[in-house]
Amino acid sequence: MNSREEQLKAFDRLLTIMDELREQCPWDRKQTMESLRHLTIEETYELGDAILDRDMEEIKKELGDVLLHLVFYSKIGSETNDFDIADVANTICDKLIDRHPHIYGDVEVADEEEVKKNWENLKLKEGKKSVLEGVPRSLPAMVKANRIQDKVSGVGFDWEEPHQVFEKLKEELEELQHEVETDNKDEIEAEFGDVLFSMINYARFLNVNPENALERTNKKFISRFQYLEKKAREKNKDLKDMTLAEMDVFWNEAKKM
């Protein structure tokens, strides 16, 4: 691993390259925070994919892409005299020190849960009116639900035991089934949302990240379906012309692999 001096040297190299690109490259010179925004979101998802794949080499590359974007935004901020990379770093350093009084102060905590509760209470003391203010509006719905539940839990609004959450989930499923039977489309959607919210909450009690769990299933399904497509091509068959029973043969083969 690189020494702290080598790490700082590498970061300084990145800052220098960013300065040069912003000055000399037509594309880099043209970019704004708004034009970079969707690219940053894309890079973040690519990093997430690499993490789920446990591909350390790819994680390293994607972290570099994300780091470039952080430096890019800071460079643009410095050009308008709003902030630079030092301000960005110092702001997060100050926040970390303020939010960890059990490390940088005289507060004592018993465990991780107490740290989380202190974190949310400290945010309210900083002037936030709601613990939910920190949940980005543009988050995907599943991730947002998970963050909402995590944050309200931090101030004590939570179930006590996993079985209570499971009972709530069963209750929501029964309510959904009732609306399905009455064929009320608007209520079906509402109850379906309640079921998903309860599922995500139950996942939290099981220490399962629902986004990761669903993406793992997505990847598994894609792999099995592509195996099915491959076997169909080998037999010169079109999936549209195959029966479900024929497809199930290959599907079950894929499950065993």
N, C-alpha and C positions, 0 to 999 in steps of 0.2 A: 504493500500500500504506500501511497505517496505521503510525504511528510507535510505538516501544516504549511511550511514555507513553499513547498511545491504546489500545494493546493491553491494558496493565495496567488502564486505566480500564474497558474493556469486560469484563474478567474480574471486576473488583470489582463491576460492575453485575450480572453473573450471580450472584455470591455473595449480593448484597443481595436479589435476586429470590428466590433459593432460601430465604433466611431468612424472607422474607415468606410464601412459599407453604407452607413447613413449619408456619408459625404460624397461617395464616389459611384455607388450603384444606383441606376435609375429606378429599379424596382423598390429597393429598400428605402430610397429617399422619398418615394411616393406614399409609403404606408402611413396609416393613422391608427389610433387605438380601435376605431370602429372597423377598419378594414382587416385588422388582425384578429378581432374577436372570434369569428367563426373558425379561423384556423387554430386558435388556441384551444377551443372546445374540441376540435378534431384531434389535436395532438394529445389532449388529456385522455380521450377515449382510447387512442392508440397505446398510451402508457398503461391504461387499465387492462387492455387486452394482453399486453406483454406480461403484466403481473399475474393475471389469471393463468397464463400459459407457463408461468414460472421460468421464463426465458431470460436469464440474467443478462446475456449479451444484448438482447433487444431492449430490456429495461434500461440498460445503460444508455443506449442510443436515444430512446424516447425521453428519458430524463434530460438529455442534452437539448432536445427540441423544446421541451417545456422551459428549461432554463434560458434558452435563447429568447423565448417570448417574454420572460420576466425582465430580462436585460433590455429588450426592445422597447417595452412599455416605459421602463425607467428612463431610457434615452429620450423618448418622445416627451416625457414629463419634464426632463431637464431643459429641453429646448424652449419650453413655455415658462420656465422658472417656477414650476409648481412643486417638483420633487425630483430627486435623482436616486440612484441605486443605494447610496448611503442612507438617505432618508427612509427608503423602503426597509432596509436591513435594520436600522435603528428602531423603527416603529415596531417591528415584530419582536425585536429584542426587549424593548420596554414592556410590550404586552405580555411576553412570556414571564418576565420577572414579576410584574404586577399580579399575574394570574397564578403564580406559584409561591404564595407566601409560606408554604410548608418547606420550601427549599431556600428562598431568599429572605424569609422573615422568621417570626417566632410561632407561627401556627403549626399545630400538630394534627396529623390525619392518621386514621386507622388503616384505610385501604383505598383501593382505586375508586370505589363508589363515593367515598367521602370527598375525594379530589374532584370528581365530576360535579357534585352538588356545590362545592365551594366555587368552582369555575362559573357556574350559571349565576350564583348569587353575586359574585364579583362583577359580572357583566351588568347586572341590574343596578349595582351601586355606581357603575360608570355612566349611568344616565339612560340606559335602554329601558323602554317602557314595558317591553314584553320579552320573555325568553325566546319567543319565536321570531324575533326581528332578524336573527342571524341566519334564517333559512332562506336561501335564494329563491326568488319567485320562479326563475326559469329552470329550476332543477326538474329532471324527469320525475313523474308522479311517484314511482316506487321509491326512489332515493329520497324524495321529499318526505314521504310518509315515515320512512325510517328515521330521518333526522328530526322530524316533529316529535315522534314518540321518544326518541333518545333525550331530547331537550326537556320535555315536560317531566320525564322521569328524573332528570337531574334536580328538580325542585320538589320531588316527592309525590307527583301526580302519577301514580302507577299502580298496577296490580301487585299483590304480594307474592303469589305463587303461580307457576306455569299452568297448573290445572285450572285455575280461575280463567286464564286467558283462553284455554282450550274450550271451556264451557261456553264462553262468550262467542267463540268461533262457531260452535255447533248451533248456538242460538241464532246467529246471523245467517247460517246456512238454511235453517228452517224458515226464516223470514224470506230469504231469497226464493226458496221453493214455493212458498205461498204466493208470492207475486208472479212467479212463472205460471202457476196454475190459473191465476186470474188474468194473465196475459196483459198486464199493465206495463207497457214498455218503459215509461219514465221511472216507475217504482222499481222495475227489474234492474235498471241501470244503477239506481241509488243503492239498492240492497247488494248488488254485485260489488259496488265500491266498498260497502261496509265489510263484506267478506274479505276482500283483498286487504283492507286496512287491518283487519283482525289477524289475517294470516301473517302479515308483516310483523305485527306486534308479537305473535306467538314465536316467530323466528328469532326475534330479539331475546326472548326468554330462553330459547334453546341455544343461544350464542351462535346463531347462524346468520350470515349476511344474506338477506333475501335476493339482492341484486346479483351477488356472486353465485348463489344457488341456482337462480333462473338462467344465468348465462352459462353455467356448467351444463345444465340440461339442454340449452340451445345448441351448444357445441356437440353434445352427445347425439342429439337428434340429427344435426347436419351431417355428422360423420356416418351415422347409420343409413340416412337417406341417400347419401352419395354412394355408399356401398351398394345399395339397392339399384341405383341408376347404372352403376358400373356393371353389375351382374346382368341387368336387362340388356345392356348394349352387347355384352359378350354372347348373348343368346339371340341377338338381332331382333329384340322385341322392343316395342314402344310401350312406356308405362301406361299410356291412355288405353291401350288395347289389352292390358293384363287385368286379371281378376284380383280382388283383394287377397284371395287365398294364395294365388301365385306370388303376389308381392310379399305376403307374410312369410313365405319360405325363406326369402333372402333377408327379410327384416330380422327374423329369428337367428339367422346365421350371423348377422352383424352384431346382435346382442351378445352372442357367445364369444365373439372375438375380443 
